[in-house]
C-alpha cells in the first residue's frame, strides 16, 4: 500500500510541477518518432474480387516539423520512411517513402511538466520497388514529459489503418502499436 501511495505522490508532483513548455502560439516543434508494428492484413484482388487474409510486420521512422497556430494546437508535415512485409508470401518486403500532414492538440495547461497529446495524421507514400502506392491514417494519444522548457519525450498508443494499392490488388493493414517520440519546441 505504501508503494502505491508513493507512486501517487510522485505522479501528483510531476503533474503540478511547471516547466513552461513552449506549446504556445507562434512556436515551432521539431522531432519525430519511430515504430515497429505487427498486425493483420486483408487483400482483395481487383480482377476477381477474391479476398485473402494474412499477417505481417513493419517499421517506420517519421520526423516531423510543426507550427503552433494557437496555444496547444499544432499543424505540420511528416516525411516517412518505412518497411512492410507480409508473412504469407516469399517476397523480401517493401520499402516506402512519403509525406503526410498532422494536427496535434495538448489537453493540459501549457505550463505542466507532463501533458497529454492527441494526434491525427494522414500519410501518402510510394513503394520504392514497384508501382504500389500507400496511404495511411493514424490516431494517437499519450503522455508527454518535458525535461525542460524545450525538450520532450512522448509515448503514444496508436491505431493505424494502411492501404496498399497496385495494379492487381488493394490490401488493408490495421494495427495498434506503441511509439516513442522526441520533440524539441523552439520559441519564436
Phi and psi in degrees as GROMACS dihedral restraints (atoms count N, CA, C in turn):
[ dihedral_restraints ]
;  ai    aj    ak    al  type     phi  dphi    fc
    3     4     5     6     1   -65.1    20    10
    4     5     6     7     1   -34.7    20    10
    6     7     8     9     1   -62.9    20    10
    7     8     9    10     1   -44.9    20    10
    9    10    11    12     1   -61.4    20    10
   10    11    12    13     1   -40.4    20    10
   12    13    14    15     1   -65.4    20    10
   13    14    15    16     1   -41.6    20    10
   15    16    17    18     1   -62.8    20    10
   16    17    18    19     1   -43.7    20    10
   18    19    20    21     1   -63.3    20    10
   19    20    21    22     1   -42.4    20    10
   21    22    23    24     1   -61.6    20    10
   22    23    24    25     1   -41.7    20    10
   24    25    26    27     1   -64.7    20    10
   25    26    27    28     1   -44.4    20    10
   27    28    29    30     1   -62.2    20    10
   28    29    30    31     1   -46.0    20    10
   30    31    32    33     1   -62.1    20    10
   31    32    33    34     1   -42.0    20    10
   33    34    35    36     1   -62.3    20    10
   34    35    36    37     1   -43.7    20    10
   36    37    38    39     1   -62.0    20    10
   37    38    39    40     1   -43.0    20    10
   39    40    41    42     1   -63.6    20    10
   40    41    42    43     1   -38.8    20    10
   42    43    44    45     1   -69.5    20    10
   43    44    45    46     1   -32.3    20    10
   45    46    47    48     1   -84.5    20    10
   46    47    48    49     1   -32.8    20    10
   48    49    50    51     1   -59.5    20    10
   49    50    51    52     1   146.0    20    10
   51    52    53    54     1  -110.5    20    10
   52    53    54    55     1   150.9    20    10
   54    55    56    57     1  -135.5    20    10
   55    56    57    58     1     2.7    20    10
   57    58    59    60     1    50.6    20    10
   58    59    60    61     1    54.2    20    10
   60    61    62    63     1   -60.2    20    10
   61    62    63    64     1   143.0    20    10
   63    64    65    66     1   -87.4    20    10
   64    65    66    67     1    60.6    20    10
   66    67    68    69     1  -110.4    20    10
   67    68    69    70     1    46.4    20    10
   69    70    71    72     1  -115.6    20    10
   70    71    72    73     1   159.7    20    10
   72    73    74    75     1   -49.9    20    10
   73    74    75    76     1   134.7    20    10
   75    76    77    78     1    94.3    20    10
   76    77    78    79     1    -8.3    20    10
   78    79    80    81     1   -92.5    20    10
   79    80    81    82     1   162.1    20    10
   81    82    83    84     1  -109.5    20    10
   82    83    84    85     1   154.1    20    10
   84    85    86    87     1  -128.9    20    10
   85    86    87    88     1   128.9    20    10
   87    88    89    90     1  -129.2    20    10
   88    89    90    91     1   134.8    20    10
   90    91    92    93     1   174.1    20    10
   91    92    93    94     1  -143.6    20    10
   93    94    95    96     1   165.2    20    10
   94    95    96    97     1  -179.3    20    10
   96    97    98    99     1  -147.9    20    10
   97    98    99   100     1   165.8    20    10
   99   100   101   102     1  -135.5    20    10
  100   101   102   103     1   155.2    20    10
  102   103   104   105     1  -150.8    20    10
  103   104   105   106     1   157.2    20    10
  105   106   107   108     1  -126.5    20    10
  106   107   108   109     1   134.1    20    10
  108   109   110   111     1  -136.9    20    10
  109   110   111   112     1   155.8    20    10
  111   112   113   114     1  -140.4    20    10
  112   113   114   115     1   135.7    20    10
  114   115   116   117     1  -165.6    20    10
  115   116   117   118     1  -168.4    20    10
  117   118   119   120     1  -105.4    20    10
  118   119   120   121     1   148.9    20    10
  120   121   122   123     1  -126.9    20    10
  121   122   123   124     1   157.6    20    10
  123   124   125   126     1  -138.0    20    10
  124   125   126   127     1   127.2    20    10
  126   127   128   129     1  -118.2    20    10
  127   128   129   130     1   139.7    20    10
  129   130   131   132     1  -123.4    20    10
  130   131   132   133     1   121.0    20    10
  132   133   134   135     1   -72.5    20    10
  133   134   135   136     1   129.8    20    10
  135   136   137   138     1   -66.2    20    10
  136   137   138   139     1   -40.6    20    10
  138   139   140   141     1   -70.5    20    10
  139   140   141   142     1   -43.1    20    10
  141   142   143   144     1  -107.0    20    10
  142   143   144   145     1   -18.1    20    10
  144   145   146   147     1    80.6    20    10
  145   146   147   148     1     5.7    20    10
  147   148   149   150     1   -64.3    20    10
  148   149   150   151     1   141.5    20    10
  150   151   152   153     1  -113.8    20    10
  151   152   153   154     1   131.6    20    10
  153   154   155   156     1  -126.4    20    10
  154   155   156   157     1   147.8    20    10
  156   157   158   159     1  -120.5    20    10
  157   158   159   160     1   150.4    20    10
  159   160   161   162     1  -161.7    20    10
  160   161   162   163     1  -162.2    20    10
  162   163   164   165     1  -139.2    20    10
  163   164   165   166     1   165.1    20    10
  165   166   167   168     1  -166.7    20    10
  166   167   168   169     1  -175.8    20    10
  168   169   170   171     1  -145.9    20    10
  169   170   171   172     1   167.4    20    10
  171   172   173   174     1  -167.3    20    10
  172   173   174   175     1   169.2    20    10
  174   175   176   177     1  -144.8    20    10
  175   176   177   178     1   157.3    20    10
  177   178   179   180     1  -149.2    20    10
  178   179   180   181     1   155.3    20    10
  180   181   182   183     1  -121.5    20    10
  181   182   183   184     1   129.4    20    10
  183   184   185   186     1  -134.3    20    10
  184   185   186   187     1    92.2    20    10
  186   187   188   189     1   -70.2    20    10
  187   188   189   190     1   162.4    20    10
  189   190   191   192     1  -146.9    20    10
  190   191   192   193     1   158.8    20    10
  192   193   194   195     1  -139.7    20    10
  193   194   195   196     1   122.4    20    10
  195   196   197   198     1  -134.3    20    10
  196   197   198   199     1   160.0    20    10
  198   199   200   201     1  -128.9    20    10
  199   200   201   202     1   132.6    20    10
  201   202   203   204     1   -80.5    20    10
  202   203   204   205     1   106.0    20    10
  204   205   206   207     1   -81.7    20    10
  205   206   207   208     1   -17.8    20    10
  207   208   209   210     1  -152.6    20    10
  208   209   210   211     1   165.2    20    10
  210   211   212   213     1   -55.9    20    10
  211   212   213   214     1   129.4    20    10
  213   214   215   216     1    68.3    20    10
  214   215   216   217     1     6.1    20    10
  216   217   218   219     1  -125.3    20    10
  217   218   219   220     1   118.0    20    10
  219   220   221   222     1  -123.9    20    10
  220   221   222   223     1   144.1    20    10
  222   223   224   225     1  -123.4    20    10
  223   224   225   226     1   151.4    20    10
  225   226   227   228     1  -171.6    20    10
  226   227   228   229     1  -173.8    20    10
  228   229   230   231     1  -116.1    20    10
  229   230   231   232     1   147.3    20    10
  231   232   233   234     1  -135.2    20    10
  232   233   234   235     1   103.5    20    10
  234   235   236   237     1   -71.5    20    10
  235   236   237   238     1   154.0    20    10
  237   238   239   240     1  -135.6    20    10
  238   239   240   241     1   141.0    20    10
  240   241   242   243     1  -128.3    20    10
  241   242   243   244     1   124.9    20    10
  243   244   245   246     1  -145.7    20    10
  244   245   246   247     1   166.3    20    10
  246   247   248   249     1  -136.6    20    10
  247   248   249   250     1   134.5    20    10
  249   250   251   252     1  -134.1    20    10
  250   251   252   253     1   143.0    20    10
  252   253   254   255     1  -141.1    20    10
  253   254   255   256     1   133.2    20    10
  255   256   257   258     1   -87.8    20    10
  256   257   258   259     1   127.5    20    10
  258   259   260   261     1   -69.3    20    10
  259   260   261   262     1   -16.1    20    10
  261   262   263   264     1   -92.2    20    10
  262   263   264   265     1     1.2    20    10
  264   265   266   267     1  -132.9    20    10
  265   266   267   268     1   172.8    20    10
  267   268   269   270     1   -96.3    20    10
  268   269   270   271     1     5.3    20    10
  270   271   272   273     1   -68.5    20    10
  271   272   273   274     1   166.1    20    10
  273   274   275   276     1   -87.6    20    10
  274   275   276   277     1     3.0    20    10
  276   277   278   279     1    99.3    20    10
  277   278   279   280     1   173.5    20    10
  279   280   281   282     1  -129.9    20    10
  280   281   282   283     1   130.6    20    10
  282   283   284   285     1   -93.7    20    10
  283   284   285   286     1   144.0    20    10
  285   286   287   288     1  -142.0    20    10
  286   287   288   289     1   159.6    20    10
  288   289   290   291     1  -144.1    20    10
  289   290   291   292     1   147.8    20    10
  291   292   293   294     1  -169.9    20    10
  292   293   294   295     1  -167.2    20    10
  294   295   296   297     1  -140.9    20    10
  295   296   297   298     1   150.7    20    10
  297   298   299   300     1  -150.2    20    10
  298   299   300   301     1   175.1    20    10
  300   301   302   303     1  -123.9    20    10
  301   302   303   304     1   158.4    20    10
  303   304   305   306     1  -146.0    20    10
  304   305   306   307     1   158.6    20    10
  306   307   308   309     1  -129.4    20    10
  307   308   309   310     1   144.2    20    10
  309   310   311   312     1  -142.2    20    10
  310   311   312   313     1   142.4    20    10
  312   313   314   315     1  -134.2    20    10
  313   314   315   316     1   135.2    20    10
  315   316   317   318     1   -97.1    20    10
  316   317   318   319     1   129.5    20    10
  318   319   320   321     1   -81.5    20    10
  319   320   321   322     1   -32.0    20    10
  321   322   323   324     1   -97.0    20    10
  322   323   324   325     1   175.0    20    10
  324   325   326   327     1   -58.4    20    10
  325   326   327   328     1   147.6    20    10
  327   328   329   330     1   -63.2    20    10
  328   329   330   331     1   -23.9    20    10
  330   331   332   333     1   -81.1    20    10
  331   332   333   334     1   -11.2    20    10
  333   334   335   336     1   -68.7    20    10
  334   335   336   337     1   141.9    20    10
  336   337   338   339     1   -72.5    20    10
  337   338   339   340     1   -30.3    20    10
  339   340   341   342     1  -116.2    20    10
  340   341   342   343     1   132.6    20    10
  342   343   344   345     1  -133.8    20    10
  343   344   345   346     1   171.6    20    10
  345   346   347   348     1  -120.3    20    10
  346   347   348   349     1   129.6    20    10
  348   349   350   351     1  -109.3    20    10
  349   350   351   352     1   150.2    20    10
  351   352   353   354     1  -122.6    20    10
  352   353   354   355     1   144.4    20    10
  354   355   356   357     1  -149.9    20    10
  355   356   357   358     1   136.0    20    10
  357   358   359   360     1  -131.6    20    10
  358   359   360   361     1   134.5    20    10
  360   361   362   363     1  -142.9    20    10
  361   362   363   364     1   158.1    20    10
  363   364   365   366     1  -129.2    20    10
  364   365   366   367     1   134.5    20    10
  366   367   368   369     1  -122.3    20    10
  367   368   369   370     1   145.7    20    10
  369   370   371   372     1  -130.6    20    10
  370   371   372   373     1   130.6    20    10
  372   373   374   375     1  -141.9    20    10
  373   374   375   376     1   159.4    20    10
  375   376   377   378     1  -113.7    20    10
  376   377   378   379     1   145.7    20    10
  378   379   380   381     1   -83.6    20    10
  379   380   381   382     1   133.9    20    10
  381   382   383   384     1   -75.6    20    10
  382   383   384   385     1   -19.0    20    10
  384   385   386   387     1  -110.1    20    10
  385   386   387   388     1     1.5    20    10
  387   388   389   390     1  -157.3    20    10
  388   389   390   391     1  -173.3    20    10
  390   391   392   393     1   -94.1    20    10
  391   392   393   394     1    23.2    20    10
  393   394   395   396     1   -70.0    20    10
  394   395   396   397     1   149.9    20    10
  396   397   398   399     1  -127.1    20    10
  397   398   399   400     1   164.0    20    10
  399   400   401   402     1  -138.8    20    10
  400   401   402   403     1   141.0    20    10
  402   403   404   405     1  -135.0    20    10
  403   404   405   406     1   146.7    20    10
  405   406   407   408     1  -143.4    20    10
  406   407   408   409     1   146.0    20    10
  408   409   410   411     1  -123.0    20    10
  409   410   411   412     1   127.3    20    10
  411   412   413   414     1  -127.2    20    10
  412   413   414   415     1   133.7    20    10
  414   415   416   417     1  -120.0    20    10
  415   416   417   418     1   141.3    20    10
  417   418   419   420     1  -148.1    20    10
  418   419   420   421     1   156.0    20    10
  420   421   422   423     1  -148.4    20    10
  421   422   423   424     1   146.7    20    10
  423   424   425   426     1   170.7    20    10
  424   425   426   427     1   173.9    20    10
  426   427   428   429     1   -81.0    20    10
  427   428   429   430     1   150.9    20    10
  429   430   431   432     1  -124.3    20    10
  430   431   432   433     1   128.8    20    10
  432   433   434   435     1  -114.6    20    10
  433   434   435   436     1   124.1    20    10
  435   436   437   438     1   -93.9    20    10
  436   437   438   439     1   125.5    20    10
  438   439   440   441     1   -79.7    20    10
  439   440   441   442     1   -29.9    20    10
  441   442   443   444     1  -154.6    20    10
  442   443   444   445     1  -163.5    20    10
  444   445   446   447     1   -70.9    20    10
  445   446   447   448     1   -10.9    20    10
  447   448   449   450     1  -122.4    20    10
  448   449   450   451     1   -28.8    20    10
  450   451   452   453     1  -105.3    20    10
  451   452   453   454     1   130.2    20    10
  453   454   455   456     1  -136.0    20    10
  454   455   456   457     1   147.2    20    10
  456   457   458   459     1  -114.4    20    10
  457   458   459   460     1   133.3    20    10
  459   460   461   462     1  -125.4    20    10
  460   461   462   463     1   146.2    20    10
  462   463   464   465     1  -129.4    20    10
  463   464   465   466     1   119.4    20    10
  465   466   467   468     1  -124.4    20    10
  466   467   468   469     1   150.3    20    10
  468   469   470   471     1   -96.9    20    10
  469   470   471   472     1   127.1    20    10
  471   472   473   474     1  -121.2    20    10
  472   473   474   475     1   143.2    20    10
  474   475   476   477     1  -118.0    20    10
  475   476   477   478     1   126.7    20    10
  477   478   479   480     1  -129.9    20    10
  478   479   480   481     1   136.2    20    10
  480   481   482   483     1  -122.1    20    10
  481   482   483   484     1   116.4    20    10
  483   484   485   486     1  -111.5    20    10
  484   485   486   487     1   140.6    20    10
  486   487   488   489     1  -124.3    20    10
  487   488   489   490     1   124.0    20    10
  489   490   491   492     1  -107.7    20    10
  490   491   492   493     1   130.4    20    10
  492   493   494   495     1  -131.1    20    10
  493   494   495   496     1   129.1    20    10
  495   496   497   498     1  -136.8    20    10
  496   497   498   499     1  -168.5    20    10
  498   499   500   501     1   -67.0    20    10
  499   500   501   502     1   -21.6    20    10
  501   502   503   504     1  -110.1    20    10
  502   503   504   505     1   -29.7    20    10
  504   505   506   507     1  -152.1    20    10
  505   506   507   508     1   165.6    20    10
  507   508   509   510     1  -123.6    20    10
  508   509   510   511     1   125.4    20    10
  510   511   512   513     1  -117.3    20    10
  511   512   513   514     1   140.8    20    10
  513   514   515   516     1  -119.3    20    10
  514   515   516   517     1   133.6    20    10
  516   517   518   519     1  -126.1    20    10
  517   518   519   520     1   119.5    20    10
  519   520   521   522     1  -119.1    20    10
  520   521   522   523     1   136.9    20    10
  522   523   524   525     1  -160.4    20    10
  523   524   525   526     1   159.2    20    10
  525   526   527   528     1  -104.8    20    10
  526   527   528   529     1   143.8    20    10
  528   529   530   531     1  -152.3    20    10
  529   530   531   532     1   169.2    20    10
  531   532   533   534     1  -113.9    20    10
  532   533   534   535     1   133.6    20    10
  534   535   536   537     1  -124.3    20    10
  535   536   537   538     1   146.1    20    10
  537   538   539   540     1  -107.6    20    10
  538   539   540   541     1   136.5    20    10
  540   541   542   543     1  -134.8    20    10
  541   542   543   544     1   161.1    20    10
  543   544   545   546     1  -133.3    20    10
  544   545   546   547     1   128.5    20    10
  546   547   548   549     1  -129.1    20    10
  547   548   549   550     1   145.3    20    10
  549   550   551   552     1  -120.6    20    10
  550   551   552   553     1   125.1    20    10
  552   553   554   555     1  -101.0    20    10
  553   554   555   556     1   120.4    20    10
  555   556   557   558     1  -102.1    20    10
  556   557   558   559     1   126.2    20    10
  558   559   560   561     1   -75.8    20    10
  559   560   561   562     1   144.8    20    10
